[in-house]
Structure formats: structure tokens, C-alpha cells
Amino acid sequence: MLDTLNYTAVAGERKDHSITIYALSTCGFCKRALTFLNDRGFSYRYVYLDQVPLETKNECKKTLKEKYKDDIAFPFAVVDDGKHLVGFIEPDWMKTLGI
């Protein structure tokens, strides 16, 4: 399911992590998270789940919840396909990304 989404790729100088962001286009925390990554030069990909059909959005949230055993809130970041971040708490993002 997650592989079929239409992600937007953002190129950056830092490619030391594989980062995927699940966000909402109207979410202030999501915008701050994307700005955080841009300001630090990370490459990443993202998808706005409020811009996909509701059934697809719900299936994605279910898949993420089952895979990562955590509640889904936005932004939801998957780092190196093993770690994840729920919401945007800058110190947590800095620690996970090794900043």
C-alpha cells in the first residue's frame, strides 16, 4: 500500500538517511518538519495524505500503525526504514538524525 503512493522527492546535499514523511498539507507541525529538513539540507520524500482518497489515507494509517506499533499523528516520519518519529518535536528529530 505505501509503495503505491505518489511521493514528492526533495533533493538535498545530505543523503545519510532514508527519510519518508507522511504529512497533511494544512498541518503547521508538518510544515515545520519539512522546513527543518530543508534547512539542514536533507534529501527526503513526502506525501500529503489529505490529498489522496480517504480510503487510501485510512489504509496507509492502518499499515503504519501495524508496522511501527505506534499511534499515527502528523507528521509521521520513517527514518532508515526502522526508526520512526510521531509529530514534530525538534530535539527528537535532531537525535534520530544525528544532528
Backbone hydrogen bonds, N-H to C=O, Kabsch-Sander energy under -0.5 kcal/mol:
donor,donor_aa,acceptor,acceptor_aa,energy
4,T,1,M,-1.2
5,L,2,L,-1.0
7,Y,5,L,-1.2
8,T,46,Y,-3.1
9,A,7,Y,-0.5
10,V,44,Y,-3.2
14,R,41,G,-3.6
15,K,13,E,-0.6
19,I,17,H,-0.7
20,T,78,V,-2.4
21,I,45,R,-2.7
22,Y,76,F,-2.9
23,A,21,I,-0.6
23,A,47,V,-2.7
27,C,24,L,-1.4
28,G,26,T,-0.5
31,K,27,C,-2.0
32,R,28,G,-2.2
33,A,29,F,-2.2
34,L,30,C,-2.4
35,T,31,K,-2.3
36,F,32,R,-2.5
37,L,33,A,-2.1
38,N,34,L,-2.6
39,D,35,T,-3.2
40,R,36,F,-1.1
41,G,38,N,-1.5
42,F,37,L,-2.3
43,S,14,R,-2.7
44,Y,10,V,-2.0
45,R,19,I,-2.0
46,Y,8,T,-2.1
47,V,21,I,-1.9
49,L,23,A,-2.9
49,L,47,V,-0.8
51,Q,48,Y,-1.7
52,V,49,L,-1.0
57,K,53,P,-2.5
58,N,54,L,-2.7
59,E,55,E,-2.0
60,C,56,T,-2.5
61,K,57,K,-2.5
62,K,58,N,-2.1
63,T,59,E,-2.5
64,L,60,C,-2.7
65,K,61,K,-2.4
66,E,62,K,-2.4
67,K,63,T,-2.4
68,Y,64,L,-2.7
69,K,65,K,-1.4
73,A,71,D,-0.6
76,F,22,Y,-2.5
77,A,75,P,-0.5
77,A,85,L,-2.6
78,V,20,T,-2.9
79,V,77,A,-0.5
79,V,83,K,-2.6
80,D,18,S,-3.3
80,D,78,V,-0.5
82,G,79,V,-1.7
83,K,79,V,-2.3
85,L,77,A,-2.3
87,G,73,A,-0.6
87,G,75,P,-3.0
87,G,85,L,-0.5
89,I,87,G,-0.7
90,E,88,F,-0.6
92,D,89,I,-1.2
93,W,89,I,-1.8
94,M,90,E,-2.8
95,K,91,P,-2.2
96,T,92,D,-2.5
97,L,93,W,-2.3
98,G,94,M,-0.5
98,G,95,K,-1.0
99,I,94,M,-3.0
